């Protein structure tokens, strides 16, 4: 039994420390930028999302990739946190990438104004973590808690964008 547990831990350690896992969690190493890595992770996600806009690809095609990345990242982050006894290291920026991707799935910004506001509102909400984001950040100990606070910020961002669109319909189509 003890041998089996050691083998499982060894396998989990290999998963967490693999170059592929580190590349995913840091979003191609962006998380290792010494200042504001979350902002840089979000910025690096934008070209991929803009490519969707340019190619006129429906966001429904992004959804399966989003879900697979969400589940896989949550699992790897959970193993990492348990083995290294750390919570949400700053170099993990896949949560920001998933967050801005969810904004794209739910809102699909098309104009420069919408894209800029999506980025700014999401980053502000991700940094200040209003409820329920702060609840997810502080209360959920699983690796998914690292990601859920960003997804809460995404939903809040989308609600704000739709509110702006309703209250000031011409503002978001300005550029």
N, C-alpha and C positions, 0 to 999 in steps of 0.2 A: 504493500500500500504506500509506504513512504517513498519507494522508488518511483511509483506512478506519479505522486505529487511533485517530486523533483523534476520528472520529465515534463509535466505540465507547466511548471514554473519556468523551466528552461525554454520550452516552446513559446510561452507568453513573452519571456524576456527577448527572445529572438524577433518576435513580431514587433514589439515596441521599439527595439533598437535598430530594426532593419532600415536601410536607406530609403526604401519605398515609404515606410511609415513616417519617417522624419520629413521626407519630401512632401508628403500629403499634409501632415499636421502643420508644417511651417510654410505651406504653399510655395513650393519650389525654393525654399530658403529665405523667403521674404521675412519670416518671423525672426530671423537672426539679425535683421537690421537693428542697430543699437538704440535708435530713437523711434518712437511711435510705430512699432511694428504692426499693430492692428490697423492703423490708417493705411500703411503701405500695403498690407494684405488686401484691404478693401480696394485700394487703387489698382493693384495688379489684377484683381478679378474683373475690373471694368472692361478691359479690352476683349476678354472672352465674351462678356455679356453684350458688349457693343457689336461684336461679330454676329451674334444672334439677330440683333436689330438689322444690321446691314444685309445679312443674308435672308432676312424676313422669315426666320425659322420660328414657328410657334413655340411658346414657352412650354407647351405640353411635352415637348421632346427633352426639355431640361429637367422635368420633374423626376423621371426615374434615376437619372444621374444624381440629382439632388438627394433623393431618398437613400440611395446606396451609399453615398458619401456621408450622409448624416448618421446612418446606423453604423457604418464601419468606423468612422471617426469617433463616435461615442464609445464604442467598444475599445478601441486602441487607447483613447484618452483615459478611460477607466483603468485599464491595466497599468498605464504609465503612472497615474496618480497613486495607485495602490503599491506598486513596486518601488517607486522613487520617493514616496511619502511627500508629494508636492501637490498643490492645488492650483490649477490654471496658470501654468507658466506663461510669461508674455510671448514666448516664441511660438506658441500654438496660435495660429491665426486662421486656421480652417473655419473656425466659428464665425469670424467676420466675413469670410468668403461665402459661407452658407447663408449668413444673414443678408448680405446684399443680393445674393441669388434669389432668396425668397421674396425680396422686394420686386425683383424682375418678374418672378412667376406670378405674383399677385397684382402687380400694377403695370408692368412693362412700359417703363418710361421711354418716350420716343424723341422728345425735343431736348436740346441742350439744357434748357431751364429745368425740365423734369429730371434729367440725369443728374445735374448738379445738385438740385434740391434733394433728390433721393440719397445721394452720397452724404451731403451735409447733415440732413436730418437723421439719417441712420447713425452716422458717427457720433453725433451729439447725444442721441438717446442711448447708444451703446456705452458711451463713456459715463453719463450721469446715472444710468440704470434706474429709471422710475419704475414703480410697481407695475406689473408683476416681474419685470426683469430682475430687480434686486432680490426678490423671493427665490427665483430660480438660481441666481448666482450664489446666494448664501445658504439656501436650505437643501438643495439637491446635491448629494455627495457623489453620485454616480458621474461618470464622464459626460453623460448627457446634460448635466447641469451647466457645464462649460459652454455648451452650444445653445441651450434653451434660452438663456438670457439674451443672446443675440437674436434669436428668432422672435422673442417678445418685442425687442426693439424694431425688428423688421415689420411686424404687424402694426405696431404703433406708427411707424413711418408711413406705411401704406394708408392707414386711417387719416393721418395728417394730409397726405398728398390728395386723397379723394376729397377731403374737406376743403382744401384750397381750390380744387377743381370745381367744386360746387359753389363756393362763395365768390371766387374770382375766376370765372371760367376762361378768361382771355390771358391770365397771367402765365399759365404753364405752357401756352403755345406761342409765347412772345418770341423765342429764338428757336 
